[in-house]
Amino acid sequence: MKIKNNIEEFDSLGDDHIGTSSDTPLRSDAFKLTNEEKIDIIKDDVRHIMETLGLDLTDDSLNGTPNRVAKMFVKEIFGGLDPKKKPSASTFDNKYKYGEMLVEKNITVYSTCEHHLLPIVGKAHIAYISSGSVVGLSKMNRIVDYYAKRPQVQERLTIQIVKELQEVLKTQDVACVIDAKHLCVNSRGIRDVDSSTVTSEFGGKFKEETTRREFLDYIKLDTKF
């Protein structure tokens, strides 16, 4: 009965899309195995899943799938779990004394819902106000990509991006808005193909109505080239 109750609790947690922490929940031994060791283990697990589903893995189209999935998990879509892949975000003195907010919008987000391991696809919009340092524009995209490449909930992803930039830039004046589609909603369950999820995190001056409104107005701009 206890096991049944736990299963129902976890199922409910996934359907309600609730996150449990602003930090990615990792075990203390998360990095004990090498990437190749992880790939070998995951490959066998994927093979077992496919065989349990009744698939014939001797088929030419399927026999390489377990290895491909294992490599994809470890080296690609969950690569953001590896701290060695964290982007080095070098900062520079704001010598030109730019005192207004800097906005990087329409950053592509590819992530994975941690409740059903289905894709999250959307756009992130980031802004900060320099306290004396600036960061390269591409580094902001890389920070988004790093934290997106792990099992996620969108709320946590939004917070992690802001926290990282606050630490890098030594300022609380950072904001992030993410608008994304979750295939766990769009392709299964309720199967609402048109809905998207919007999350935001505002720090420092962005908690003020005027500054927050300015940022939100910027990301509405229709940029075309």
ABEGO torsion letter per residue (X at the ends): XAAAAAAAAAAAAAAAGBBABABBBBBAAAAABBAAAAAAAAAAAAAAAAAAAGBBAABAAAAAAAAAAAAAAAABAAAAABAAABBBBBBBBBAAGBABBBBBBGBBBBBBBAAAGBBBBBBBBBBBBBAGBBBBAAAAAAAAAAAABBBBBAAAAAAAAAAAAAAAAGBABBBBBBBBBBAAAAABEAGBAABBBBBBBBBEAAABAAAAAAAAAAAABBBBX
